[in-house]
Amino acid sequence: MDDFIGRKDLIPAERLRALSERSDRAGALQTASHFGAIAITGVALHQSAGTGWAVPWFVMHGILLNFLFAAQHEYNHYTAFKTRWPNDVFNRITGFIQLYPRDYERWFHFEHHRHTQDWQRDPELIARGRPYTLTAYLLYLFGITYWTGRIKRLWMTALGVTAEYFTPAQRRTIVLEARLHWLAYGAVAAGSLYWETGFALMYWIAPMFVTKVFHNVQNITEHTGLTHVNDTVHNTRTIKTWPLLRWLAWNMQYHTAHHTFPAVPFHKLPELHEELVRRAGYEPPTTSYLAFQWTFIRRLWRGPETYDGIAEIPANRASRSGADCRG
């Protein structure tokens, strides 16, 4: 995504190059801490099996597994590590865990960046198909249609059915990739039956599936319900939250900054956000997790989401600040 910049009138090229500097050290620390936390909760879950303490450990373990999607996202952008190959290695690992093959997600996600909030070309909106109703939203929020959709997509890709935005070469790659994933998942299932163990179910699939709602509040808040204008400073949200949750999501709460300048690595996003706000002269659409859920669910209670979305920055203020930036 180095060739893509959402707004070229905000940050000078020299400053952007400095912010875009990758770090093997930052990537290694974040990766080790995330996978290390998963190991700790997994051991605690095992040791607390059969007691009431298993429930909180199960939930924490599942949340950590789900937020590996944030890690996969960073590896996809090649911004986790400065050295290229660790991004590829860990991208394959996280893609396997998430049931979301690396190549498919990478090309899907790049289309999302280039066509954010475009109903005709943004793969995330194409996959959804239509604005949310309250029922459809709640089913997705709690992970029911999220996981059925994810598994169906993986299955259809293995059968050779792919979206139109993939090139012929990409289609060949993702079809083979999906088939290899199904073979690997089949091997895990067969091994579990042969050795009569529920390890994969207890420490991987069940916690990840059950706790999806905690990760979906991140994913959904990033764009849902916002305006569909072609400007990432307006069609993407920033999320206010605690430092622990920013660590968990690899700083993806600074989503406006990330979508506008996707070549900037995760550890520089807080600094990038401050720079963006200072130069734009206003905050991008900003909310907290619970505030968004409260507002959006109340809106859906009154009727379905609109196709146009809502501009959360007053047009006169945004246009005036934008003119100042370009001037």
Buried (B, 14 or more C-beta within 10 A) or exposed (E): BEEBBBBEEBBEEEEBEEBBEBBEEBBBEBBEEBBEBBEBBBEBBBEBEEEEEBEEBBBBBBBBBBBBBBBBBBBBBBBBBBEEEBBBEBBBBBBBBBBBBBBBBBBBBBBBBBBBBBBEBBBBBBEBEEBBEBEBBBBBBBBBBBBEEBEEBBEBBBEEEBBEBBEEEBBEBBBBBBBEBBEEBEEBEEEBEEEEEEEBBBBBBBBBBBBBBBBBBBBBBBBBBBBBBEBBBBBBBBBEBEEEBBBBBBBBBBBBBBBBBBBBBBBBBBBBBEBBBEBBBBBBBBBBBEEBBEBBEEBBEEEBBEEEBEBBBEEEEBEEBBEEBEE
